[in-house]
Amino acid sequence: MRLNGESLTGQGYALPLDRSSVEPGIVHLGLGAFARAHTAVYTERAMQATGDHSWGIVGVTQRSDAVVQQLAPQDCLFSVAERGEGAAPLHVVSSIVEAVSGRDQPGVVVQRIASPATSIITLTITEKGYRMDPRTDSLNVADEQVQADLAGGPPRTAIGQIVRGLQERSRLGSGPITVVSCDNLPANGELTQRLVRAFAAALPDAESAPLLAWMDGNVTFPNTMVDRMVPATAAGDLAAVEHELGLRDKAAVVAEPFMQWVLEDNFAGPRPRWEDAGALFTSDVAGWEAAKLRLLNASHSLLAYLGLATGKTTIADAVAEDALRAACERMMFDDVLPTLQLPPGLDGETYCKQVLSRFANPALGHTTAKVASDGSQKIGLRLLSTVHGNLDAGRSPKWAALAVAAWMRFVAVTPVEELNDPLAADLHAALPSLRTASEVVPALLGVRSVFDAELAAHSGFASLLEHWYSVIDHHGLEGLGNEILHG
Ligand code: CS2
């Protein structure tokens, strides 16, 4: 039997919230597994803690309607199954009140954003969903879909949906609203604001001027840092959840027990008391974001690419290999920590140890292939600031270069049709026919949407990359072990 409100009650399971009292207050763009295991959980807990049930989530999917098909027949209920030490019992989450397909119902998305009941838009659309041009740090207005949205078609990009929703909101006089990016991007709030404003500014004058003026007084974009490892749900996970719950839940997600949310308290209107659910409000989100991206996410990418090069299917398998674990440690301690300004309250050494033990969670099944996806969108944010920081200080970014070289080799040995990356075609077009270190490294350094001209021209960095590329290519795990552990 399928999970829904009635079947759940039939099982004797009591939801923490009286569903009939939950009213929509948040529109969430990007209703993937992460949002369900993180943002929806914090919001449910905040409603439960305060008794203020006006923060139900209208979840919007981006590219496909698969999640709508999973959630709608289940009254938008789904389970979070924690995996690993300290895991809580299976929990059915009840904070999502509606699931909307952004692809098929863009008009509904605009209406929900414009509704006076909505005070917050949250986003988990992944790096590529922002349609940013890294060369300008602003909106990629050459993007076909962005152009179509600007031309007035039903908006399909997240930024287009937000701007059209804000436009309608200002027309209806529905009041202030806050846009909360929850993606792994440095200064994610400021970035989202830049992109939203760039879209608005690109509209015809008669539309853009009043909209920008309205946004000045009515919309804020706090920075946030989110953290929880959420692998793709596998068939085995669904079977395990069915066994535990006694009901078939097609929208179940698995996650590690750990979760964290750090936010800037810069809201234009009301907000849920997420702090009552364990979130931290601080004025120094940038410090937390940088630490998480450059320590956790950068090490994750290092393990994913080196793991794939050495036959490891999961992150836990990769970090169990001495050489790969040591490479993470060296990168965090030698390259990242000396170039990072840690926020008050965060101890670098403790953080790194905790990250490694979270990676080692054997029950999570987080695949190296998943973390390796969209590398062109992640490398710059996770690794290149560390590379720059070291080069600027006259130090060699030895370990961050290992991660970048491992990504380059991954791109070079993966057939283009299997490369899960929005720039797959461009990266492959840049590749030389000879896939050796001395050919591939300069070719990929020439891809301007990943490497800036200054870095591409740095001969010391190029030599480091070529060195590591050759070690991975010719000597595999054994060679890496010799270099990393004894080099
Ligand atoms: C991962 C992240 O897939 C990836 O690139 O590095 O999704 C990571 O699991 C989360 O940021 C953890 O909070």
Residues whose N, C-alpha, C, O or C-beta is under 5 A from the ligand:
A	BS01	CS2	N184 V226 D227 R228 M229 V230 N297 H300 K370 V371
